[in-house]
Amino acid sequence: MSLFDLTGKVAIVTGSSRGIGKASAIELARAGARVVISSRKQDACDAVAAEINAAFGEGRAIAIAASISDKAALQALVDRTRAAWGQIDVLVCNAASNPYYGPLAGIADDQFRKILDNNILSNHWLIQMVAPEMRERREGSIVIVSSIGGLKGSDVIGAYNVSKAADFQLARNYAVEYGPDNVRVNCIAPGLIKTDFARALWDTPEAETRSSRHTPLRRLGDPIDIAGAVVYLASDASRYMTGQAMVVDGGGGRVLVADLTDGADATADAIRQAGGTAEALRIDAGSEADVVRAIDLACERFGGLDIMFANAGISGGMANIFDTDVALITDVLRPTFDYAREAGKMDRVGRLNPLRRGAQPEELAKVALFLASDDASYVNGQALAVDGGLSSSHPVTRQEYGKTAV
């Protein structure tokens, strides 16, 4: 059976009459799921459901129109899905809106409220509606399609970005609450994707070139690029991943390369040649003042710091790692893991994450297989946290982890 097999599963995808939602619904159906197509207009939903049924067999998709601003309509969407297919295994909260462009200083209350209601509260409603049955079965996956805008400030779409940042926290919090019942909640943070929503940024060759020139993959994303991540998060391939935000943006981050040697300049040059944005700084990672200087520079040049990768270290006399006997390393490490299991320490650590268990080797292998596959074709330069939701938990959990871990 494929790691991504969804045969027998039922998935609701909001905003699925076009763009990312439509591509996700099609790929979920391709993986074996029965899908519910939902957006505001019934005729648009009917067209997508007919397309899926023609491609994968009659009865693989149904269309139920619902506005995300209408709680009663969303409840009807859930109720009608259960009436048709008995249960809901996967929820993809993809629909969103943005009625305002400009600085937050100029937004009207009703515009801000609409953004927050449609992009946060509607997701909260839907999760509350589908989660009880998932928790009772001890199985289910909820995916919120957020945005990399939630990681950055903007003087044009700031209110939208606020709502998308809140989606990250919504997923983290529900992951903590539902993890003990084996219900996973994750976000996807797409970069600039070629959808109608962002058409002004790519609808001419010149605009597309301008928008993609700082992306290492040298292209904008297509809806299918996000659909692969949706299938991954919906399937057992991601069964040890919860409370996370998966960035799928073609590697479009900005990097400050800090090193004690002149190698920082060469690395920054290589990033720029690949289409990225980078600055170089020579620092001593052992100096607090130098580290503070690096952080200040990142904030000054890029407007903030999202990820800090602490890779600096020292070594002496170590042989080339490729000359090391892998079997010897395995023999050295195995007794440590055996001891941890026998002493019950793995179970103690597992109790501290939302899923309440430790990882199995095959679960990490599934992540590697996903990243190596075409389903991750627009995931680049990212780190996926596969930790049962530990990194998304409250800081108290981390303190407990420090007290009980070996």
C-alpha positions in Angstrom: 0.0 0.0 0.0 1.3 3.5 -0.9 2.3 5.8 1.9 -0.1 8.3 0.4 -3.0 6.0 -0.1 -6.3 7.6 0.9 -8.6 4.8 -0.3 -11.8 4.9 1.8 -11.2 8.3 3.2 -13.6 11.2 3.0 -12.2 14.8 2.6 -13.9 18.2 2.6 -12.0 20.9 0.7 -13.3 24.5 1.0 -12.6 26.9 -1.7 -12.2 24.0 -4.1 -13.9 25.3 -7.3 -10.6 26.7 -8.5 -6.9 27.3 -7.8 -5.2 25.5 -4.9 -8.4 24.0 -3.6 -9.4 22.5 -6.9 -5.9 21.1 -7.5 -5.9 19.6 -3.9 -9.3 18.0 -4.4 -8.2 16.4 -7.6 -5.0 15.0 -6.1 -6.8 13.8 -3.0 -9.2 11.9 -5.3 -6.2 10.6 -7.3 -4.9 9.2 -4.0 -8.2 7.3 -3.5 -10.3 9.7 -1.3 -13.9 10.7 -1.9 -14.0 14.5 -1.9 -16.5 17.2 -1.2 -16.2 20.2 -3.4 -17.3 23.4 -1.7 -17.2 27.1 -2.5 -19.8 29.9 -2.6 -21.4 29.0 -6.0 -23.1 25.7 -6.6 -22.6 25.6 -10.4 -18.9 26.1 -10.0 -18.8 23.2 -7.4 -20.8 21.0 -9.7 -18.4 21.5 -12.6 -15.4 20.4 -10.5 -17.2 17.4 -9.0 -18.2 16.3 -12.5 -14.6 16.6 -13.7 -13.4 14.5 -10.8 -16.1 11.8 -11.3 -15.3 11.7 -15.0 -11.6 11.2 -14.3 -11.8 8.8 -11.3 -15.2 7.1 -11.4 -18.8 8.1 -10.5 -19.4 8.8 -6.9 -15.9 10.0 -6.1 -16.9 13.6 -5.6 -20.0 15.6 -4.6 -20.6 19.3 -4.6 -22.0 21.2 -1.7 -21.9 25.0 -1.9 -21.3 27.0 1.4 -20.1 30.4 2.3 -17.3 30.4 4.9 -18.9 33.5 6.4 -22.1 31.6 7.2 -21.8 29.2 10.2 -25.1 27.6 9.5 -24.0 26.9 5.9 -20.8 25.3 7.1 -22.7 23.1 9.5 -24.9 22.0 6.6 -21.8 21.2 4.6 -20.6 18.9 7.4 -24.0 17.4 8.0 -24.7 16.7 4.3 -21.2 15.1 4.0 -21.9 12.7 6.8 -25.3 11.9 5.4 -23.8 11.1 2.0 -20.7 9.2 3.2 -20.9 8.5 6.9 -17.9 10.3 8.2 -15.2 12.9 7.6 -11.5 11.9 7.7 -9.8 14.9 6.2 -10.6 18.6 6.4 -8.8 21.1 4.2 -9.5 24.7 5.1 -8.5 26.5 2.0 -11.0 29.2 1.4 -10.1 32.8 2.4 -10.7 36.3 1.4 -9.0 39.7 1.3 -11.2 42.7 0.7 -8.6 45.3 1.5 -5.2 46.4 0.1 -3.2 49.0 1.9 -1.7 49.9 5.3 -3.4 48.8 8.5 -3.8 52.4 9.4 -6.4 52.9 6.7 -8.5 49.7 7.1 -12.1 50.1 8.2 -13.5 48.0 11.1 -15.9 46.0 8.8 -13.1 45.2 6.4 -10.8 44.0 9.1 -13.6 42.0 10.8 -14.4 40.3 7.5 -10.8 39.2 7.0 -10.6 37.8 10.5 -14.0 36.1 10.3 -13.4 34.5 6.9 -9.8 33.5 7.4 -9.7 32.5 11.1 -13.1 32.1 12.7 -14.5 30.0 9.8 -11.6 27.6 10.1 -12.2 27.4 13.9 -15.9 26.7 13.2 -15.2 23.9 10.8 -12.6 22.3 13.0 -15.0 22.3 15.9 -17.6 20.7 13.7 -15.5 17.8 12.4 -13.1 17.2 15.3 -15.5 15.3 17.7 -15.9 12.3 15.3 -12.2 12.3 14.5 -11.3 12.2 18.2 -13.8 9.4 18.9 -12.3 7.3 16.1 -8.8 8.4 17.1 -7.9 9.3 13.6 -8.1 12.4 11.4 -6.1 15.1 9.6 -6.9 18.8 9.4 -5.0 21.0 7.0 -5.2 24.8 7.0 -3.9 26.6 3.9 -2.3 29.7 5.3 0.4 31.8 3.6 4.0 32.9 3.9 2.4 36.3 4.4 1.8 35.1 8.0 5.5 35.1 8.5 6.2 38.7 7.3 4.9 42.2 7.6 3.5 44.1 4.7 2.3 47.6 4.0 -0.1 46.3 1.3 -1.7 43.1 2.6 -1.0 43.5 6.3 -4.5 42.6 7.6 -4.5 39.5 5.4 -1.0 38.6 6.9 -2.3 39.1 10.4 -5.1 36.5 9.7 -2.7 34.0 8.2 -0.3 34.3 11.2 -3.3 33.6 13.4 -3.9 30.4 11.4 -0.5 29.1 12.4 -1.3 29.5 16.0 -4.8 28.0 15.5 -3.1 24.9 14.1 -0.5 24.8 16.9 -3.1 25.1 19.6 -5.5 22.5 18.2 -2.6 20.1 17.7 -1.9 20.3 21.4 -5.6 19.8 22.3 -6.3 17.0 19.8 -2.9 15.2 19.7 -3.7 12.8 22.5 -6.6 11.5 20.4 -4.3 11.1 17.3 -6.0 13.9 15.4 -3.3 16.0 13.5 -3.6 19.7 12.7 -1.1 21.4 10.3 -0.7 24.4 8.2 0.7 24.9 4.7 2.3 28.3 4.0 2.3 28.8 0.2 4.5 31.4 -1.5 3.4 33.2 -4.6 1.2 30.7 -6.5 -0.3 31.3 -9.9 -3.9 31.6 -8.9 -6.6 34.2 -9.7 -6.1 35.6 -6.2 -2.5 36.7 -7.1 -3.1 37.2 -10.9 -1.8 40.8 -10.9 1.7 39.5 -9.9 2.1 37.1 -12.7 -0.4 37.7 -15.5 2.3 39.1 -17.9 5.7 37.6 -18.7 7.4 40.7 -17.3 5.4 40.5 -14.1 6.1 36.8 -13.7 9.8 37.3 -14.2 9.9 40.1 -11.7 8.0 38.1 -9.1 10.1 34.9 -9.5 13.6 36.3 -9.8 14.4 36.0 -6.1 13.1 32.4 -5.8 15.9 29.8 -6.0 13.8 27.5 -8.1 13.4 30.5 -10.6 9.7 30.0 -11.0 6.4 30.7 -9.4 4.4 27.9 -7.8 1.4 26.2 -9.5 -1.6 25.0 -7.6 -0.4 21.4 -8.1 2.7 22.2 -6.1 0.5 22.9 -3.0 -1.7 19.9 -3.7 1.2 17.5 -3.2 1.7 18.9 0.3 -2.0 18.6 1.0 -2.0 14.9 0.1 1.1 14.4 2.2 -0.5 16.0 5.3 -3.8 14.2 4.7 -2.2 10.7 4.5 -0.4 8.4 6.9 2.9 9.5 5.4 2.7 12.5 7.8 1.3 10.6 10.8 3.9 11.9 13.2 3.6 15.5 12.1 1.3 17.9 13.8 1.2 21.6 14.8 3.5 22.6 12.0 3.6 25.1 9.3 5.0 23.7 6.0 6.4 26.5 3.9 6.1 25.8 0.1 7.5 28.8 -1.6 10.2 27.6 -4.0 12.9 28.5 -1.4 12.2 32.2 -1.5 13.8 33.1 1.8 16.4 35.7 2.5 19.6 34.6 4.2 22.3 36.2 6.3 25.4 34.1 6.1 27.6 34.6 9.2 30.9 32.8 9.5 34.3 33.3 11.1 36.0 32.9 7.7 35.8 34.6 4.3 33.6 31.7 3.2 30.6 33.7 4.2 31.1 35.9 1.1 31.4 32.9 -1.3 28.2 31.3 0.2 26.2 34.6 -0.1 27.4 35.0 -3.7 26.3 31.5 -4.5 22.8 32.2 -3.0 22.5 35.4 -5.0 23.6 33.6 -8.2 20.8 31.1 -7.6 18.3 33.9 -7.5 18.1 34.3 -3.7 18.7 37.3 -1.5 21.7 37.1 0.8 24.1 39.2 2.9 27.5 38.1 4.4 28.9 38.9 7.7 32.1 37.7 9.4 31.5 36.9 13.1 32.7 34.7 15.9 29.8 32.6 17.0 31.5 32.3 20.4 31.1 36.0 20.9 27.8 37.2 22.3 28.4 40.7 20.9 29.0 39.2 17.4 25.8 37.1 17.5 23.8 40.2 18.6 25.4 42.1 15.7 24.3 39.4 13.2 20.7 39.4 14.5 20.6 43.2 14.4 21.9 43.2 10.8 19.3 40.6 9.7 16.5 42.7 11.2 17.9 45.9 9.6 18.4 44.4 6.1 15.4 42.0 5.9 12.9 43.5 8.4 13.0 40.6 10.8 14.4 37.1 11.6 12.3 34.0 11.1 14.8 31.2 11.3 18.2 31.0 13.0 20.3 28.0 12.0 23.0 27.5 14.6 25.5 25.4 12.7 28.9 26.8 14.0 31.2 24.5 15.8 34.9 23.5 16.1 36.7 20.2 15.5 40.2 18.9 15.2 41.8 15.9 13.7 38.5 14.3 12.7 38.7 11.9 9.7 36.6 12.5 6.6 33.0 11.4 7.5 32.9 9.4 4.3 35.8 7.3 5.5 33.9 6.3 8.6 32.6 2.8 9.0 28.8 3.2 9.1 28.4 -0.2 10.7 30.7 0.9 13.5 28.6 4.0 14.2 25.4 1.9 14.2 27.0 -0.6 16.7 28.0 2.3 19.0 24.6 3.9 18.9 22.4 0.9 19.2 23.1 0.1 22.9 22.1 3.7 23.8 18.7 3.4 22.1 18.2 -0.1 23.5 18.9 1.2 27.0 16.5 4.1 26.5 13.7 1.8 25.4 14.3 -0.7 28.2 14.4 2.1 30.8 11.1 3.5 29.5 12.7 6.8 28.8 11.4 6.9 25.2 7.9 6.5 26.5 8.4 9.3 29.1 9.6 11.7 26.4 6.7 10.6 24.1 4.1 11.5 26.8 5.3 15.1 26.5 4.2 15.7 22.9 0.6 16.1 21.7 0.5 12.7 20.0 1.7 11.1 23.3 4.3 8.8 21.8 7.8 8.6 20.4 8.6 8.4 16.7 9.1 5.2 14.7 11.9 5.0 12.2 9.5 4.4 9.3 7.7 7.6 10.1 10.8 9.6 9.5 11.5 7.6 6.4 8.1 8.6 5.1 9.1 12.3 5.4 12.3 11.6 3.4 10.3 9.8 0.7 7.8 12.7 0.5 10.6 15.3 0.1 12.3 13.1 -2.5 9.0 12.8 -4.5 7.4 15.0 -7.1 4.7 15.8 -4.6 7.3 18.1 -2.9 8.4 19.7 -6.1 8.0 23.2 -4.8 9.2 22.5 -1.3 12.8 23.9 -1.1 15.1 25.1 1.6 12.7 24.1 4.4 13.0 22.1 7.6 10.0 19.9 8.5 9.5 19.3 12.2 8.4 15.7 12.7 8.2 15.5 16.4 4.7 14.6 17.3 3.9 18.3 17.8 6.4 18.9 20.6 7.9 22.0 19.0 4.4 23.5 18.7 3.5 22.9 22.4 3.4 25.4 25.2 6.9 26.3 26.7 6.0 24.4 29.9 6.1 21.2 27.8 9.7 22.0 26.8 10.6 22.7 30.5 9.2 19.3 31.4 11.1 17.7 28.6 14.3 19.1 30.0 13.5 17.6 33.4 12.6 14.1 32.2 14.7 13.4 29.1 17.9 11.5 29.3 
